[in-house]
Amino acid sequence: MSNPLLELIEKKGPLLADGATGTTLFGMGLEAGAAPELWNVDAPDNIRQLHRGFVEAGSDIILTNSFGGTRHRLKLHDAQDRVHELNKHAAMVARDVAAEVDREVIVAGSVGPTGELLFPLGELTYEGCVEAFKEQMEGLKDGGVDVLWIETMSSPDEMKAAAEAANVVGMPYVVTASFDTAGRTMMGLLPKDIMTVFEEGEKPVAVGANCGVGASDLLSSVLDMTAANPDALIVAKANCGIPQIKGDEVEYTGTPELMHDYTHLALDAGATIVGGCCGTSCDHLVGMRTAIDTYQKGDRPNLEKIIETIGPLVNKPATEDSASGGGKPRRRRRG
């Protein structure tokens, strides 16, 4: 199948993904608890502004405003019958912004967790999970996305179901997980084992980590993934520092300078795609863009170097050899 993401990596090398969708939309007036996906139809100019800011800051990849676009998430807002409509519009709005510039920008269809527990821990069957993701992905495909971007996952079974759905829909896909529980996902997956989830069908174009508890912790996960999977394309999409509660507001400690340094470390650790998650603004992305454009390969960092540069870990790694840095893995691009 056609794969614009791989083609752009072959042309440009490391790519810059975008920043924080939710944080930015809250700044535009989205109310806490509201569904951002409804704005794809009700306030599309705000979503265009979101994407346009990321593109102007230098992002090569923009994620659609569709993270909670499954029927299970939309049901919380009585919009479970609007899955195809809302996801298609999410893709169309992002596609419009990508078409405004004279360079290639990848439109990635954001697919987040269903928010449900799979059987036997919950009532959602594996087959039902595949069907829910397939319904969302068909809307994103019809709206014109280049690649599906399955993100912030914690359950290996849900990751596998999303991958199966992507294969059924016939789209290339990326998968990133949130390793926010002592170096594991909430459901126990270690970073080094992420590729073992995908046993059948087309494998993901890239795998990686996003969100979590801080940039240092995420870089620790990236080290584990690149050491265990030297041939894989790896994504690093960290939160902008550590969240801090100040009154009614949540602020992140990351500065543009810190995110610049984080980008260099992510590339040295073996990541090919670097972006920001919660708290990452356009100002941060400008610093990250500069880091990529001026990047000169350095030594593979170890955990001590990461902590010295970015700050302490929030969670202790799950294994003794986690993120030790090891040797320099041989990497080649697939496809």
C-alpha positions in Angstrom: 0.0 0.0 0.0 1.1 3.6 -0.6 3.0 5.0 2.4 3.5 8.8 2.2 5.0 8.8 5.7 7.9 6.5 4.8 8.4 8.4 1.5 8.8 11.7 3.4 11.2 10.1 5.9 13.3 8.9 2.9 13.3 12.4 1.5 13.9 14.4 4.7 15.2 12.1 7.4 13.9 12.8 10.9 10.5 14.4 11.0 8.8 16.8 13.5 5.3 15.8 14.6 2.9 18.3 16.1 2.1 19.4 19.7 -0.7 19.4 22.2 -4.3 19.3 20.8 -6.2 19.4 24.0 -4.1 22.0 25.8 -4.3 24.3 22.7 -8.1 23.8 22.3 -8.7 24.6 26.0 -6.9 27.8 25.4 -9.4 28.6 22.6 -12.4 28.1 24.9 -13.1 24.4 24.8 -14.8 23.5 28.1 -13.4 20.8 30.4 -15.4 17.6 29.8 -16.6 18.6 26.3 -15.8 16.5 23.2 -13.1 18.2 21.1 -14.3 16.1 18.1 -17.6 18.0 18.0 -15.6 21.1 17.0 -14.7 19.5 13.7 -18.2 20.4 12.6 -19.3 23.1 15.1 -16.1 25.2 15.1 -13.9 24.1 12.2 -12.1 27.4 12.0 -10.7 26.8 15.5 -9.4 23.4 14.4 -7.9 24.9 11.3 -6.1 27.5 13.6 -4.8 24.6 15.7 -3.3 22.8 12.7 -2.1 26.0 11.0 -0.1 26.9 14.1 1.6 23.6 14.2 2.4 23.7 10.5 3.7 27.3 10.7 5.9 26.2 13.6 7.5 23.6 11.3 5.6 20.3 11.9 5.9 17.7 9.2 3.1 15.7 10.7 -0.2 16.9 12.0 -2.7 14.7 13.9 -6.4 15.0 13.3 -8.7 16.2 16.1 -10.2 12.7 16.5 -8.4 11.2 19.5 -11.8 10.3 21.2 -13.5 9.4 17.9 -14.7 5.9 18.7 -18.4 5.3 19.4 -17.5 4.4 23.0 -16.0 7.8 23.7 -18.5 9.7 21.7 -21.4 8.0 23.5 -20.4 10.1 26.6 -21.6 13.1 24.5 -24.6 11.4 22.9 -22.7 11.4 19.6 -22.2 7.7 19.1 -24.1 7.8 15.8 -21.8 10.5 14.3 -18.6 8.5 14.2 -18.1 8.6 10.5 -19.1 12.2 10.1 -16.9 13.6 12.9 -13.9 11.6 11.9 -14.3 12.4 8.2 -14.5 16.1 9.1 -11.5 15.9 11.3 -9.5 14.6 8.4 -10.9 17.1 5.9 -10.0 20.1 8.1 -6.5 18.9 8.6 -6.1 18.1 4.9 -7.2 21.6 4.0 -4.5 23.1 6.2 -1.8 20.7 4.8 -2.8 21.9 1.3 -2.1 25.5 2.2 1.7 25.2 2.2 4.2 24.5 -0.5 5.8 21.6 1.3 4.6 18.1 2.1 2.8 17.7 5.4 1.6 14.3 6.5 -2.0 14.1 7.9 -2.2 11.4 10.5 -5.6 10.1 11.7 -5.5 10.2 15.5 -7.0 7.1 17.1 -7.0 7.0 20.9 -8.2 4.2 23.3 -11.9 3.3 23.5 -11.9 4.0 27.2 -13.3 0.5 27.8 -11.8 -2.6 29.4 -11.7 -5.6 27.1 -13.2 -8.9 28.3 -12.7 -10.6 30.8 -11.7 -7.4 32.7 -14.6 -5.6 31.1 -17.6 -6.1 28.8 -16.0 -5.1 25.4 -15.1 -8.1 23.3 -12.0 -8.2 21.1 -14.2 -8.4 18.0 -16.3 -5.4 19.2 -13.1 -3.4 19.8 -11.9 -4.2 16.2 -15.3 -3.1 14.9 -15.2 0.2 16.9 -11.8 1.1 15.6 -12.7 0.1 12.0 -15.7 2.4 12.1 -13.6 5.3 13.2 -10.8 4.6 10.7 -13.1 4.4 7.8 -14.2 8.0 8.5 -10.6 9.1 8.7 -9.7 7.3 5.5 -12.7 8.8 3.7 -11.6 12.3 4.9 -8.2 11.8 3.3 -5.6 11.0 6.0 -2.2 9.7 4.9 -1.7 7.3 7.8 -3.5 6.2 10.9 -1.9 7.2 14.2 -2.9 4.9 17.1 -1.8 6.6 20.3 -1.7 6.7 24.1 -2.4 3.0 24.2 -1.9 0.9 27.4 -3.5 -2.5 26.6 -1.7 -4.8 24.3 -5.0 -6.4 23.3 -6.4 -3.0 22.4 -3.3 -2.2 20.4 -3.6 -5.5 18.5 -7.3 -4.8 17.8 -6.5 -1.3 16.5 -3.8 -2.8 14.3 -6.2 -5.4 12.9 -8.7 -2.7 12.2 -6.1 -0.7 10.3 -5.3 -3.7 8.2 -8.9 -4.3 7.4 -9.4 -0.7 6.4 -6.2 -1.0 4.3 -4.2 1.9 5.7 -0.6 2.2 7.0 -0.5 2.9 10.7 1.7 4.0 13.6 1.3 2.9 17.2 2.5 4.7 20.3 1.9 3.7 23.9 2.0 5.5 27.2 4.6 4.0 29.5 3.4 5.8 32.6 3.4 3.1 35.3 6.9 2.4 36.6 8.2 2.2 33.0 5.4 0.0 31.8 2.0 0.8 30.4 -0.9 0.6 32.8 -1.6 -2.9 31.5 2.0 -4.0 32.0 3.6 -3.8 28.6 7.3 -3.0 28.6 8.7 -0.6 25.9 11.1 -3.3 24.6 8.2 -5.6 23.9 6.0 -3.3 21.9 6.7 -5.0 18.5 5.7 -8.4 19.9 2.1 -7.2 20.0 1.9 -7.3 16.2 2.1 -10.9 15.2 -0.3 -11.0 12.2 -1.0 -8.8 9.2 0.9 -5.7 8.1 3.1 -4.4 10.8 3.1 -0.7 12.0 5.2 1.8 10.0 6.5 3.0 13.3 6.1 2.4 17.0 6.9 4.6 20.0 5.9 6.4 23.1 3.7 9.4 23.8 2.3 11.3 26.7 3.2 9.5 30.0 4.7 11.3 33.0 7.6 13.4 31.6 10.2 13.8 28.9 13.0 12.0 30.8 10.7 9.0 31.4 9.7 8.9 27.8 13.3 9.1 26.6 14.0 6.1 28.9 11.3 4.2 27.0 12.8 5.2 23.7 16.2 3.8 24.7 14.6 0.5 25.6 12.6 0.3 22.3 15.6 1.2 20.1 17.9 -1.3 21.9 15.4 -4.1 21.5 14.1 -3.2 18.0 17.1 -1.7 16.1 15.4 -1.9 12.7 12.1 -0.2 13.8 11.2 3.4 13.2 10.6 4.9 16.6 8.4 7.8 17.6 9.1 10.1 20.6 6.2 12.4 21.5 6.7 13.5 25.1 4.7 15.8 27.4 6.3 19.3 27.7 8.0 18.7 31.0 6.0 17.8 34.2 2.5 19.0 34.8 2.0 21.3 37.8 -1.3 22.4 39.3 -1.5 26.2 39.8 -5.0 27.2 41.0 -7.5 26.0 38.4 -4.8 25.7 35.7 -2.4 22.9 34.7 1.0 24.2 33.6 3.9 22.3 32.2 7.5 22.9 33.2 9.0 22.5 29.8 10.6 25.5 28.0 11.4 25.8 24.3 15.0 25.3 25.3 14.2 22.1 27.2 12.2 20.7 24.3 15.1 21.6 22.0 17.4 19.5 24.1 14.9 16.7 24.4 14.7 16.6 20.6 18.4 16.2 20.3 18.5 13.4 22.9 15.5 11.6 21.2 17.4 11.6 17.9 20.6 10.4 19.5 18.6 7.7 21.2 17.4 6.4 17.8 14.0 8.1 17.3 13.1 9.1 13.7 9.9 11.1 14.5 9.9 13.5 17.4 7.0 15.6 18.6 5.3 16.9 21.7 2.2 15.8 23.6 0.4 17.6 26.5 1.5 21.2 27.1 3.5 21.4 23.9 2.8 24.8 22.2 3.9 26.2 18.9 6.8 28.1 20.7 8.1 24.7 21.9 7.7 23.3 18.4 9.8 26.1 17.0 12.6 25.1 19.3 12.2 21.5 18.3 12.2 22.3 14.6 15.5 24.2 15.1 16.9 21.1 16.9 16.1 18.9 14.0 17.4 21.3 11.4 20.7 21.8 13.1 21.1 18.2 14.3 24.5 16.6 14.2 24.6 13.0 15.4 26.0 12.6 18.9 26.7 9.6 21.2 23.8 7.4 22.2 22.8 8.9 25.6 22.4 6.9 28.8 19.9 7.5 31.6 22.4 9.6 33.5 22.9 11.9 30.5 19.1 12.3 30.1 18.5 13.1 33.7 21.4 15.6 33.7 20.0 17.4 30.7 16.2 17.1 31.1 15.6 16.4 34.8 14.9 13.4 37.1 12.6 10.5 36.3 9.1 10.7 37.7 8.8 6.8 37.8 11.6 4.3 38.4 12.2 2.1 35.4 10.6 -1.3 35.6 13.7 -3.4 35.1 17.3 -3.2 36.2 18.6 -2.9 32.6 16.0 -0.5 31.5 17.3 2.5 29.7 20.9 1.7 30.5 21.9 3.0 27.1 23.9 -0.1 26.2 25.7 0.0 22.9 24.8 1.8 19.7 22.1 -0.2 17.9 22.3 -0.6 14.1 19.3 1.0 12.6 17.9 0.9 9.1 14.6 2.1 7.7 12.0 -0.4 6.7 10.1 -0.4 3.5 
